[in-house]
Amino acid sequence: MNDSLPPYLFEQPDPTPPPPVSTRAQLLPFDQLTWKNFERLCLRVAERVDRIRDPRLYGTSGQSQHGIDLWGTTANGTSVVYQVRNIGKLTDRALKSAVIDFAEGKRPFSPRRFVLCVAASGSSTEVQEALSELRNRYSDLEIVLYDQERLSTLLKNQPDIVDDFFGKPWRDHFCVVGSPETFRQDPDSPRKITADMLLRGPVAALGLAGDLKRADSLSDRAAAAQIYGRVAEELEHRGWGLPARLIRQRQGDALLVSGEIEAAYLTWLALLKDEVHTGALLVAPTCSQRLEDHRDKVRPALAARFVALKGLDTWFENPEAGIKLLRDAVTSLLGEDDPWAPDAALWLAEATLVDELDHEEVTAVCKEVLERFGARSDEAVVVRLRLALAEFGGDWTELLREASSARLGPKDAGLVFARYGRELGLAAQWSEAIDEYRRAIEKLTQTDLYGDVAQSLYAISKLQFTYGTDFTGAGEVHTLARAIPDKVTRLTRNRDSRAAALRALHAGRLPDAHQSLRRYLWESRLSGHLSTELEARELIGDLYVEAGEFAAAVANYIRAGCTEKVTETVRRCGKPVDVSADLWRETPWVQVTALAEIAEQGDVLPPDWVHRIESRLVELTDGADQSPMGRKVVRAAWAALAGVAYQLSSDACEAVLYRIESLLSREPGHDRLIGNYVGTLLGRFHYTRPSLRHLARTLIARSLNHEDLAWRLRDYLVVAVDLDEHIRQALMSEADGGNRVALEVLALAEIHHERAAEEANSLAKRIMSYQPGQARKSWSLTLGFEDAAVFVRLLPIQTREEVARHLMALVEDVGSPEFFRNSALNGVSVLANTLSSQVRGELFESAFRLANPDTPVSLADVTLRAMLHPLSRVRLDFGVGSLWRTAIETAGQLAVSADQAQQLRRVVYETFHTGDEKAIAAAGSALLALERSMRPSVDLYLLSTHTSPWVRSLAARLWLEEPTSAPDLGEWFVRDSDRRTRLVIADSLPRLAQLDPKLHDHLRAVLSEDPSALVRARAQGFQPN
């Protein structure tokens, strides 16, 4: 620095001169555009600035356009129309001509808003006065003028549009480039919500508070209504739908006060339509009441519109009443030729689809609506009506062709493919269904409906899990769906009906939960969202169970494929539920769940129901399987046949036996999962169908070399060897070859066979090889001490007693898992009646010490019991808690003295008060096992009214020992609500006939009319099996 120079020379200049004034152009030269380009510009303004959904040209050259060039719908579903006039000068006469041409014409689409777009200025006083006059004359229509000034203002922050139509120089000279507001209306980015809007509210932040205050203070309520309309419009444009609806409500009230009743009615209708359709009920109750109050003061067509909306809203809560209102509304709207007829017909058709009602009449209505209104209705409504017809009639050809050829927009095409994918998935065409959902995804990714994209992925994952074998791929698809952040869908918008339903359920508001779940089902079903549709069905089933509507719950569980919930619900229902129609549906999980319901309540189904479905049950035994992860139709069909075996006709029984014969021709092991039910059928036919007994016993003999069937037949065969020499010979022949089932049956029947004796010695040595306290690295869950003891019964008494003592030593080993000790104790129980009194008394003391729920267990059992805690994520039951119950029953079989009987009596009566049904059953068995001379006296009247069905059945067994001592109890027992008690009486009718013939005849007559087919069969003389 030069010290000779003053310091100020080195300071920054201050102040600087003001910048030059450079005002940007304020008006765009619309008059220099061709008429086609000006029309294109107006279309872009409608889409970008006005946020019109899918704006379209109306009509073609030479067609009558009724004063409309463009049209579309707003976010809340109301129609807006545009008339475009590229004129150099706008006069009041030209303005009136344009507006009147539309307002007094046909008014296609029933719009609430009419926009006139002109290239010239409309600021002259004559034009402004004419505009005010027109607004007053047509108060039911919001009339907007987009002239040169207004269009220029709207495009100020749209540089890309200005660039497209006027070029880069005009963009740079006219637009506010770089301003934060420049891209505010960009449809590819979310609407900007500022902190100011959140803190002060959108009305204040957008500078609308003054307008709102002025409208509130105006005595001219018609003028106030116009201001309210403009405020609401701006809020809607900025994405504030809920505040906008509140302002719209004020607009309707203002119109009513000004005497414009129909205009107010139209405003309330638009509000109600938006809220009923979206489920966001903010002003709907108020609007609905006002629409009801003024219904007789408006045209019948407007009143019918309200009835249609009321019908849809009611349908979510009360389907039957809602359908009736919708039918009435459609009839009225068609009679009035009202443009709302397609909407009402659509709601009726879709409600019919969701509720699976008869659609013949609705189909005719939809066809009439499309014929009369198709060309002038919203395309989205037309497509959904056509989708309903496709589902009613099964003809998808034309819709799929249009969706594939881009004649439909991506949203509509995506919906068509998703709905068709759902249809194919329900028809078990899972591979084709996945292809359709993939086509839906291709279309929907071109839109902003990423929630629908996610749901299509969930549907693919669901189909792969249900039918396919690539479970890894299915899991990856599911993960991909979860990764999509934006869940907005076509029907749900931003409202979560599922979450609303769960909140209501948690709070105990069942009616609110029901309405939200019905909406959730409606949204899912009509969007083709297969996965969430099934979830909605299941949740509705849960709700109906909570409300005690068991039949309705079963119907929804069947649609969802909730097999376990269906069986649990029918047990609680107390009466049969007719699900026969579901057996003819194509959906495998529906068939499986309906079959499970029949298997569960087959014994109490009315005979005419059984006869109606028996041929279908036989057909389904050869049905298609689902994937290894799904339930099997074939297995479920055999289970259902076993459930109704006592009621099948002779022809059906014969058909079943021939099916079984074909199964026995296959390789053993092929039908492992159905062997249990096939064995049950063979056993029941053998004992209850004399005309088929020969064929049944032949098949039983053949089944002995089919391990899966033979094990199930074991219990039947124990009885059969005493009744049928043919089967006895088959058993001996199979035993010669070492057939384990045949050997065990012979052992149970105590029939000597050399191979059985060899097996007995081998198993005795195996039992003795297990030592108490022996350290083991692993434990088998299928040791089968009880099965081994069956063979040990064939050995000399010294060996039997030695084995029994050793088994009890294993039982007392606290270090062993409970399931191991319980198996050993069951082995003692099998041997009990073959032991000497001395050994039985000795073992009684050991068993009795264990007859306590607090019996010490191993550390492994403590861990296993923790798994059964309700909050445990891993729930595996290895028989925890079974040891003390088995000990009670075994003690009863071992007791040999009156003192031991008295000790046992105390434990038995204590157990009766525990509420543990399994323990109560064990205690009852222990009491019955005591010799009559040692059995303590009991109060049969007290036991017969016990809450436990096991105790009541015990009382019936004890009563049958001396029925004449209290004959009135017989009437009580044969009318018991639980089948077990009635079966006890039915099985003992032959003995009762000898003791008291008159009582026998009466009880037999009552049981012959029993709701249970098994009880009726036993009462008629069939032996227990």
GIDAUR-V823624 format. One record per residue. PSI is psi in radians with two decimals (none if undefined). Layout:
psi-><PSI;PSI>
//
This chain:
psi-><2.42;2.01;-0.28;-0.23;2.51;2.58;-0.53;-0.38;-0.36;0.01;2.75;2.53;2.41;2.23;2.86;2.73;2.60;2.63;2.74;2.54;2.16;1.52;2.27;2.76;2.44;-0.25;2.42;2.55;1.26;-0.51;-0.21;-0.09;2.59;2.82;-0.56;-0.74;-0.61;-0.65;-0.71;-0.71;-0.76;-0.63;-0.72;-0.68;-0.74;-0.74;-0.84;-0.85;-0.83;-0.10;0.65;2.30;2.19;0.98;2.53;2.68;2.59;2.05;2.92;3.02;2.23;-0.24;2.62;2.17;-0.04;0.64;0.38;2.37;-0.64;2.73;2.83;-3.02;2.63;3.14;-0.52;0.17;-0.03;2.59;2.52;2.37;2.65;2.39;2.25;2.17;1.93;1.40;2.68;-0.41;2.36;2.13;2.90;-0.58;-0.73;-0.66;-0.83;-0.72;-0.74;-0.75;-0.79;-0.62;-0.63;-0.86;-0.56;0.21;-2.60;-0.46;1.10;2.57;0.00;1.01;2.72;-0.30;2.30;2.16;2.16;2.08;2.11;2.64;-0.28;3.01;2.53;0.55;-0.06;2.68;-0.62;-0.73;-0.71;-0.72;-0.69;-0.67;-0.74;-0.70;-0.74;-0.68;-0.65;-0.67;-0.71;1.18;-0.32;-0.03;2.24;1.96;2.15;2.40;2.05;1.58;-2.93;-0.74;-0.82;-0.75;-0.68;-0.72;-0.74;-0.52;0.01;-0.63;0.44;1.20;-0.56;-0.65;-0.78;-0.72;-0.74;-0.74;-0.47;-0.22;2.88;-0.73;-0.77;-0.66;-0.83;-0.57;-0.35;-0.76;2.71;1.33;2.33;-0.14;2.57;-0.42;-0.14;-0.75;0.37;-0.61;0.18;2.09;-0.28;-0.05;2.68;2.69;2.43;2.12;1.99;2.85;-0.58;-0.70;-0.69;-0.63;-0.70;-0.19;2.60;-0.59;-0.83;-0.76;-0.56;0.07;0.46;-0.04;-0.68;-0.75;-0.73;-0.71;-0.71;-0.72;-0.67;-0.55;-0.23;2.34;-0.44;1.65;-0.39;-0.75;-0.67;-0.67;-0.66;-0.71;-0.77;-0.72;-0.73;-0.68;-0.79;-0.68;-0.76;-0.70;-0.71;-0.70;-0.57;0.10;0.19;1.29;-0.74;-0.86;-0.61;-0.68;-0.62;-0.65;-0.67;-0.62;-0.73;-0.67;-0.77;-0.72;-0.71;-0.72;-0.64;-0.78;-0.61;-0.01;0.00;1.28;-0.78;-0.64;-0.73;-0.71;-0.72;-0.66;-0.80;-0.66;-0.75;-0.70;-0.82;-0.69;-0.77;-0.75;-0.67;-0.68;-0.59;-0.33;-0.04;1.42;1.64;-0.97;0.02;-0.79;-0.75;-0.81;-0.74;-0.71;-0.71;-0.64;-0.68;-0.72;-0.56;0.32;-0.59;0.04;0.07;3.01;2.57;-0.58;-0.71;-0.68;-0.66;-0.58;-0.75;-0.71;-0.68;-0.80;-0.71;-0.64;-0.76;-0.78;-0.71;-0.62;-0.62;-0.49;-0.77;1.59;-0.78;-0.81;-0.67;-0.73;-0.70;-0.79;-0.72;-0.71;-0.78;-0.73;-0.75;-0.74;-0.79;-0.77;-0.64;-0.69;-0.57;-0.04;0.72;2.45;-0.18;-0.11;-0.75;-0.69;-0.83;-0.71;-0.66;-0.80;-0.71;-0.78;-0.76;-0.60;-0.66;-0.69;-0.84;-0.73;-0.03;0.88;2.96;2.33;0.16;-0.86;-0.70;-0.65;-0.78;-0.70;-0.80;-0.72;-0.70;-0.74;-0.78;-0.64;-0.69;-0.59;-0.08;-0.74;-0.34;0.33;2.83;2.30;-0.62;-0.69;-0.74;-0.76;-0.74;-0.60;-0.72;-0.60;-0.73;-0.76;-0.63;-0.70;-0.62;-0.78;-0.30;0.09;1.84;-0.01;-0.94;-0.73;-0.78;-0.63;-0.76;-0.69;-0.61;-0.51;0.18;0.24;-0.36;2.59;2.87;-0.58;-0.81;-0.70;-0.73;-0.68;-0.72;-0.83;-0.68;-0.74;-0.67;-0.65;-0.73;-0.77;-0.76;-0.67;-0.71;-0.40;0.21;0.27;1.19;-0.63;-0.77;-0.63;-0.74;-0.70;-0.72;-0.70;-0.59;-0.67;-0.63;-0.73;-0.72;-0.69;-0.78;-0.47;-0.19;-0.03;-3.00;0.22;1.13;-0.31;-0.68;-0.59;-0.83;-0.72;-0.56;-0.66;-0.73;-0.69;-0.72;-0.79;-0.74;-0.76;-0.67;-0.70;-0.62;-0.71;-0.63;-2.95;-0.14;1.33;-0.50;-0.80;-0.68;-0.70;-0.65;-0.70;-0.72;-0.75;-0.70;-0.72;-0.71;-0.43;-0.22;2.05;-0.65;2.07;0.36;2.29;2.99;-0.76;-0.56;-0.39;-2.14;0.14;2.40;1.64;-0.61;-0.83;-0.70;-0.69;-0.75;-0.64;-0.76;-0.71;-0.76;-0.61;-0.05;0.25;1.40;-0.71;-0.74;-0.71;-0.70;-0.77;-0.74;-0.67;-0.63;-0.66;-0.70;-0.74;-0.77;-0.83;-0.80;-0.82;-0.76;-0.16;-0.10;0.35;1.50;-0.79;-0.83;-0.45;-0.75;-0.66;-0.73;-0.74;-0.76;-0.75;-0.66;-0.68;-0.77;-0.72;-0.76;-0.62;-0.76;-0.60;-0.03;0.21;1.34;-0.69;-0.74;-0.63;-0.77;-0.75;-0.73;-0.66;-0.67;-0.75;-0.59;-0.21;0.52;1.43;-0.85;-0.69;-0.57;-0.84;-0.66;-0.68;-0.72;-0.47;-0.66;-0.39;-0.74;-0.09;2.73;2.60;2.19;1.96;0.32;-0.63;-0.53;-0.33;-0.40;0.03;2.75;-0.30;2.10;-0.75;-0.45;-0.78;-0.82;-0.78;-0.67;-0.70;-0.68;-0.65;-0.70;-0.71;-0.64;-0.72;0.30;-0.55;-0.43;0.15;2.45;2.48;-0.66;-0.52;-0.77;-0.78;-0.50;-0.48;-0.15;-0.68;-0.61;-0.65;-0.74;-0.72;-0.72;-0.20;-0.16;0.47;3.10;2.44;2.72;-2.98;2.96;-0.38;-0.20;2.94;2.68;2.26;-0.75;-0.84;-0.75;-0.60;-0.74;-0.67;-0.70;-0.71;-0.71;-0.62;-0.57;0.29;-0.66;-0.22;-0.01;2.54;2.88;-0.69;-0.73;-0.70;-0.74;-0.71;-0.68;-0.76;-0.63;-0.56;-0.73;-0.67;-0.67;-0.56;-0.70;-0.23;-0.16;3.05;2.46;2.49;-0.25;-0.56;0.74;-0.69;-0.26;-0.07;-0.63;-0.77;-0.65;-0.73;-0.72;-0.77;-0.76;-0.78;-0.75;-0.69;-0.65;-0.65;-0.43;-0.09;1.47;-0.64;-0.35;0.12;-0.68;-0.83;-0.70;-0.78;-0.54;-0.74;-0.60;-0.77;-0.73;-0.49;-0.21;-0.47;0.17;1.77;-0.75;-0.64;-0.66;-0.69;-0.66;-0.51;-0.14;-0.86;-0.64;-0.68;-0.48;-0.65;-0.62;-0.60;-0.39;-0.21;-0.44;1.92;-0.56;-0.78;-0.64;-0.78;-0.66;-0.68;-0.79;-0.70;-0.77;-0.63;-0.61;-0.58;0.06;0.28;2.05;-0.68;-0.78;-0.72;-0.72;-0.67;-0.77;-0.68;-0.75;-0.63;0.00;0.75;2.22;2.36;2.37;-0.75;-0.56;-0.68;-0.71;-0.74;-0.66;-0.82;-0.70;-0.75;-0.61;-0.74;-0.67;-0.74;-0.78;-0.32;-0.33;2.21;2.36;2.44;0.02;2.25;2.30;2.51;-0.41;2.83;2.41;2.46;-0.11;0.89;-0.68;0.76;-0.64;-0.66;-0.69;-0.64;-0.48;-0.73;-0.62;-0.46;-0.39;-0.18;2.91;2.75;-0.62;-0.74;-0.70;-0.76;-0.65;-0.76;-0.74;-0.79;-0.73;-0.71;-0.71;-0.59;-0.68;-0.62;-0.67;-0.04;1.72;-0.39;-0.24;2.65;2.69;-0.66;-0.57;-0.80;-0.65;-0.66;-0.73;-0.69;-0.62;-0.57;-0.72;-0.73;-0.70;-0.63;-0.21;-0.87;0.07;0.10;2.80;2.78;-0.66;-0.84;-0.67;-0.79;-0.69;-0.81;-0.45;-0.80;-0.71;-0.78;-0.70;-0.62;-0.45;-0.14;1.01;2.25;-0.30;0.30;2.32;2.48;2.97;2.93;-0.59;-0.66;-0.57;-0.74;-0.75;-0.66;-0.59;-0.50;-0.41;-0.02;2.45;-0.46;0.04;2.32;-0.43;1.99;1.73;2.23;1.92;0.54;0.44;2.31;0.06;-0.38;-0.82;-0.54;-0.74;-0.60;-0.65;-0.87;-0.75;-0.66;-0.66;-0.61;-0.42;-0.35;2.35;-0.02;2.83;-0.62;-0.76;-0.65;-0.70;-0.72;-0.75;-0.64;-0.76;-0.80;-0.71;-0.82;-0.61;-0.68;-0.61;-0.38;0.10;-0.49;-0.03;1.80;-0.66;-0.72;-0.66;-0.74;-0.73;-0.71;-0.71;-0.73;-0.65;-0.72;-0.72;-0.50;-0.38;2.48;2.52;-0.57;-0.44;-0.22;2.24;2.68;2.55;2.74;1.73;-0.60;-0.68;-0.79;-0.55;-0.25;0.18;2.62;-0.40;2.22;-0.49;-0.71;-0.70;-0.68;-0.59;-0.76;-0.68;-0.74;-0.74;-0.65;-0.66;-0.29;-0.55;1.20;-0.47;-0.26;-0.41;1.22;-0.47;-0.40;-0.44;-0.77;-0.67;-0.77;-0.68;-0.15;0.26;2.55;-0.36;2.37;-0.57;-0.73;-0.74;-0.61;-0.62;-0.78;-0.76;-0.72;-0.40;0.17;-0.69;-0.75;-0.66;-0.55;-0.54;-0.57;-0.71;1.50;-0.69;-0.78;-0.69;-0.82;-0.70;-0.84;-0.65;-0.68;-0.71;-0.81;-0.43;-0.32;0.27;2.53;-0.36;2.20;-0.62;-0.74;-0.76;-0.74;-0.77;-0.69;-0.46;0.00;-0.04;2.50;2.66;2.49;none>
//
